[in-house]
Amino acid sequence: MKSSVSAVSAAPSRSNDLVALAKPRLNLLVVVSAVAGYVMASGDTYDVWRLLSMIAGTALVAGGASAFNQILEREPDALMQRTRLRPMPDGRLAPREAWIFGAALTLAGLGILAVGANLLSAIVAFVTMASYAAVYTPLKRYSSFATVVGAIPGALPPVIGWAAALDELSQGAWVLFGILFLWQLPHFLAIAWIYREDYARAGFPMLPVIDVDGRSTGRQAVVYALALLPLSLAPTLVGMAGPIYFVGALILSLAFVVLSIRFGISRSVRDARRLFFGSIIYLPLLWMLMIANRI
């Protein structure tokens, strides 16, 4: 009787650990970005099968990439306070079952994209997953430049959506890619500054770890935010969005620049948190403005 009760209580825990491996909450922004790309490409929102296939396929591939990342980083994750209780470093999941789970998510996602949308969207999703897991993740242990490299797969979700809608990668796809690429860098630098002691303990040479006084970290956050300002206005300039989006994007991007400058000057954890939370608010609002102005 006791063993059967234990088995029943263990089952939901194992399921929860597998779900945690896929990071569904964090990957929600990935899916939203893909939807933004689909809509901005004038994808047919009445083609429910294509749209849902794009959403499901993107979510599954993103989950697979997250699983691979946690498998590969299980040892350094065990040294960090904020990640040591994840399923892999805590030993609740074996690497073999995690690999199988990640591969199953990835293959299912790629298949759904290829069949339900088109082959191009599946190829972009595969490049996203492979560059994240096979390039960015191992590079984090050796170079602070990994943050810039990691921003490449991080900026590809709207390109997946664009490809699913049009079966081509035209100018608009790369405008969206550029916006998301530049947005990520102040966002990541703020996170790395907040958790720099954790990253140092795990042996990750993130910029805030090797830049002790934070001057270079703050300066780069400001530079990337300033570069994002004109690029965030590009959708209007190239005919993808109208004047309402332009005004809204200008206000949001100026606020993002202000938060970056405050962090760059003070290099305090408080201002890093403000920049981080500001970035979390900025991107969904920008996508909402863009989509609303498009519709």
C-alpha positions as CSV (number, residue, x, y, z in Angstrom):
1,M,0.0,0.0,0.0
2,K,2.8,2.4,0.9
3,S,4.6,1.8,-2.4
4,S,1.5,2.5,-4.4
5,V,0.9,5.7,-2.6
6,S,4.5,6.7,-3.2
7,A,4.2,6.0,-6.9
8,V,1.0,8.1,-7.2
9,S,2.6,11.0,-5.4
10,A,5.8,10.8,-7.5
11,A,3.9,10.9,-10.8
12,P,2.8,14.5,-10.7
13,S,6.2,15.6,-9.5
14,R,7.9,13.9,-12.5
15,S,5.4,15.6,-14.8
16,N,6.0,19.0,-13.2
17,D,9.7,18.5,-13.6
18,L,9.3,17.7,-17.3
19,V,7.2,20.8,-17.7
20,A,9.8,22.9,-15.8
21,L,12.4,21.6,-18.2
22,A,10.5,23.2,-21.1
23,K,10.1,26.6,-19.4
24,P,6.6,27.3,-20.7
25,R,6.2,30.6,-18.9
26,L,9.4,32.0,-20.2
27,N,8.7,30.7,-23.7
28,L,5.4,32.5,-23.8
29,L,7.2,35.6,-25.0
30,V,8.8,33.5,-27.7
31,V,5.4,32.4,-28.9
32,V,4.0,36.0,-28.7
33,S,6.9,37.2,-30.8
34,A,6.3,34.5,-33.4
35,V,2.6,35.5,-33.6
36,A,3.7,39.2,-34.0
37,G,5.8,38.1,-37.0
38,Y,2.9,36.1,-38.5
39,V,0.5,39.0,-38.2
40,M,3.0,41.6,-39.4
41,A,3.6,39.5,-42.5
42,S,-0.2,39.8,-43.2
43,G,-0.6,36.1,-42.4
44,D,-4.2,34.9,-42.8
45,T,-5.5,34.8,-39.2
46,Y,-8.6,33.0,-40.5
47,D,-6.4,30.1,-41.5
48,V,-6.8,28.6,-38.0
49,W,-4.9,25.4,-38.9
50,R,-1.8,27.3,-40.1
51,L,-1.8,29.8,-37.2
52,L,-2.3,27.1,-34.5
53,S,0.4,25.0,-36.2
54,M,2.8,27.9,-36.1
55,I,2.0,28.6,-32.4
56,A,2.2,24.9,-31.3
57,G,5.3,24.2,-33.4
58,T,7.2,27.2,-32.1
59,A,6.2,26.5,-28.5
60,L,7.4,22.9,-28.7
61,V,10.7,23.7,-30.4
62,A,11.3,26.4,-27.8
63,G,10.6,23.9,-25.1
64,G,13.0,21.5,-26.6
65,A,15.7,24.1,-26.8
66,S,15.1,25.0,-23.1
67,A,15.4,21.4,-22.1
68,F,18.7,21.0,-24.0
69,N,20.0,24.1,-22.4
70,Q,19.3,22.8,-18.9
71,I,20.8,19.5,-19.6
72,L,24.1,21.0,-20.8
73,E,24.2,23.5,-18.0
74,R,23.2,21.2,-15.1
75,E,26.6,21.3,-13.4
76,P,27.0,25.1,-13.3
77,D,23.3,25.4,-12.5
78,A,24.0,23.4,-9.4
79,L,26.4,26.1,-8.2
80,M,23.9,29.0,-8.7
81,Q,21.4,29.9,-6.0
82,R,18.6,30.8,-8.5
83,T,19.0,27.6,-10.5
84,R,20.2,24.9,-8.1
85,L,16.7,23.5,-7.5
86,R,15.9,23.0,-11.2
87,P,15.1,19.4,-12.1
88,M,18.5,18.6,-13.7
89,P,21.0,20.0,-11.1
90,D,18.8,18.8,-8.3
91,G,19.0,15.2,-9.7
92,R,15.3,14.7,-10.0
93,L,15.6,13.9,-13.7
94,A,18.2,11.7,-15.4
95,P,20.1,13.1,-18.4
96,R,18.8,10.3,-20.6
97,E,15.1,10.9,-20.0
98,A,15.7,14.7,-20.3
99,W,17.4,14.2,-23.7
100,I,14.6,12.0,-24.9
101,F,12.0,14.6,-23.7
102,G,13.8,17.5,-25.3
103,A,14.3,15.6,-28.6
104,A,10.6,14.6,-28.6
105,L,9.4,18.2,-28.2
106,T,11.8,19.4,-30.9
107,L,10.9,16.8,-33.5
108,A,7.2,17.2,-32.8
109,G,7.5,21.0,-33.1
110,L,9.5,20.8,-36.3
111,G,7.0,18.3,-37.8
112,I,4.0,20.4,-36.9
113,L,5.6,23.5,-38.5
114,A,6.6,21.7,-41.7
115,V,3.2,20.1,-42.2
116,G,0.9,22.7,-40.7
117,A,2.7,25.8,-42.0
118,N,5.6,25.3,-44.4
119,L,9.1,23.8,-44.5
120,L,10.8,27.3,-44.3
121,S,9.3,28.0,-40.9
122,A,10.5,24.6,-39.7
123,I,14.0,25.3,-41.0
124,V,14.2,28.7,-39.2
125,A,12.9,27.0,-36.0
126,F,15.6,24.3,-36.3
127,V,18.3,27.0,-36.8
128,T,16.9,28.8,-33.7
129,M,17.1,25.7,-31.6
130,A,20.5,24.5,-32.8
131,S,22.2,27.9,-32.5
132,Y,20.8,28.3,-29.0
133,A,21.7,24.8,-27.7
134,A,24.8,24.0,-29.7
135,V,26.5,27.4,-30.0
136,Y,25.2,29.9,-27.4
137,T,25.0,27.4,-24.4
138,P,28.5,26.0,-24.6
139,L,30.0,29.5,-25.5
140,K,28.6,30.9,-22.2
141,R,31.4,29.1,-20.3
142,Y,34.2,30.7,-22.3
143,S,33.3,34.2,-23.4
144,S,31.1,37.2,-22.4
145,F,30.5,37.6,-26.2
146,A,28.0,34.7,-25.8
147,T,25.4,37.2,-24.8
148,V,25.6,38.8,-28.3
149,V,25.6,35.3,-29.9
150,G,22.6,34.2,-27.9
151,A,20.7,37.2,-29.0
152,I,20.6,35.8,-32.5
153,P,18.5,32.7,-31.8
154,G,16.6,34.8,-29.3
155,A,15.6,37.2,-32.2
156,L,14.4,34.5,-34.6
157,P,10.9,33.8,-33.3
158,P,9.2,36.6,-35.3
159,V,11.1,35.3,-38.3
160,I,9.5,31.9,-37.7
161,G,6.1,33.6,-37.8
162,W,6.9,35.6,-40.9
163,A,8.1,32.5,-42.7
164,A,5.0,30.6,-41.7
165,A,2.8,33.3,-43.1
166,L,4.6,34.1,-46.4
167,D,7.0,31.2,-47.0
168,E,9.7,33.7,-47.6
169,L,12.0,36.0,-45.6
170,S,11.6,39.5,-46.9
171,Q,12.7,42.9,-45.5
172,G,10.0,43.0,-42.7
173,A,11.3,39.8,-41.2
174,W,14.7,41.2,-40.6
175,V,13.3,44.5,-39.2
176,L,11.5,42.5,-36.6
177,F,14.7,40.4,-36.0
178,G,16.7,43.5,-35.5
179,I,14.3,45.0,-33.0
180,L,14.2,41.8,-30.9
181,F,18.0,41.4,-31.2
182,L,18.8,44.9,-29.8
183,W,16.1,44.6,-27.1
184,Q,17.6,41.5,-25.7
185,L,21.0,43.0,-24.9
186,P,20.0,45.6,-22.3
187,H,17.6,43.0,-21.0
188,F,20.3,40.3,-20.6
189,L,22.9,42.7,-19.2
190,A,20.4,43.8,-16.5
191,I,19.8,40.2,-15.5
192,A,23.5,39.4,-15.5
193,W,24.2,42.4,-13.3
194,I,21.6,41.4,-10.8
195,Y,22.9,37.9,-10.6
196,R,26.6,38.5,-11.2
197,E,27.7,36.8,-8.0
198,D,25.8,33.7,-9.0
199,Y,27.3,33.7,-12.5
200,A,30.8,34.2,-11.0
201,R,30.2,31.2,-8.7
202,A,29.2,29.0,-11.6
203,G,32.2,30.1,-13.7
204,F,30.3,32.0,-16.4
205,P,32.4,34.9,-17.6
206,M,29.5,37.2,-18.3
207,L,30.4,40.9,-18.9
208,P,29.1,42.0,-15.4
209,V,31.4,39.3,-13.9
210,I,34.6,40.4,-15.6
211,D,33.6,44.1,-15.6
212,V,34.0,44.7,-11.9
213,D,33.0,48.4,-11.7
214,G,30.2,47.9,-14.2
215,R,31.2,50.8,-16.5
216,S,31.4,48.7,-19.6
217,T,28.1,46.9,-18.7
218,G,26.3,50.1,-18.2
219,R,27.8,51.7,-21.4
220,Q,26.8,48.8,-23.5
221,A,23.2,48.7,-22.2
222,V,22.9,52.4,-23.1
223,V,24.4,51.9,-26.6
224,Y,22.1,49.0,-27.4
225,A,19.0,50.9,-26.1
226,L,20.0,53.9,-28.2
227,A,20.4,51.7,-31.3
228,L,17.0,50.2,-30.7
229,L,15.3,53.6,-30.7
230,P,15.5,54.3,-34.5
231,L,15.1,50.6,-35.4
232,S,11.9,50.4,-33.3
233,L,10.5,53.2,-35.6
234,A,11.5,51.3,-38.8
235,P,8.2,49.4,-39.2
236,T,6.5,52.8,-39.9
237,L,9.3,54.0,-42.2
238,V,9.1,50.8,-44.3
239,G,5.3,50.8,-44.5
240,M,4.7,47.9,-42.0
241,A,2.8,50.1,-39.5
242,G,1.2,53.5,-39.3
243,P,1.7,56.8,-37.3
244,I,0.0,55.5,-34.2
245,Y,2.6,52.8,-33.9
246,F,5.4,55.4,-34.6
247,V,4.3,57.6,-31.7
248,G,3.8,54.7,-29.3
249,A,7.1,53.1,-30.2
250,L,8.9,56.4,-29.8
251,I,7.5,56.9,-26.3
252,L,8.3,53.3,-25.3
253,S,11.8,53.4,-26.7
254,L,12.7,56.7,-25.1
255,A,11.5,55.3,-21.8
256,F,13.7,52.2,-22.4
257,V,16.7,54.5,-23.1
258,V,16.1,56.5,-19.9
259,L,16.0,53.2,-17.8
260,S,19.2,52.1,-19.5
261,I,20.9,55.5,-18.8
262,R,19.9,55.4,-15.1
263,F,21.4,51.9,-14.8
264,G,24.5,52.9,-16.7
265,I,25.1,55.8,-14.3
266,S,24.3,54.1,-11.0
267,R,25.1,50.5,-11.9
268,S,22.9,49.6,-8.9
269,V,20.9,46.4,-8.5
270,R,17.8,48.6,-8.0
271,D,18.2,50.3,-11.4
272,A,19.2,47.0,-13.0
273,R,15.8,45.6,-11.8
274,R,14.0,48.6,-13.1
275,L,15.6,48.1,-16.5
276,F,14.8,44.4,-16.4
277,F,11.2,44.9,-15.5
278,G,10.9,47.8,-18.0
279,S,12.2,45.5,-20.7
280,I,9.6,42.9,-19.8
281,I,6.9,45.5,-20.2
282,Y,8.4,47.2,-23.3
283,L,8.4,44.2,-25.7
284,P,4.8,43.0,-25.3
285,L,3.5,46.6,-25.6
286,L,5.6,47.1,-28.7
287,W,4.2,44.0,-30.3
288,M,0.6,45.0,-29.3
289,L,1.1,48.4,-30.8
290,M,2.4,46.9,-34.0
291,I,-0.3,44.3,-34.3
292,A,-3.1,46.7,-33.5
293,N,-1.9,49.3,-36.0
294,R,-1.6,46.6,-38.6
295,I,-5.1,45.2,-38.1
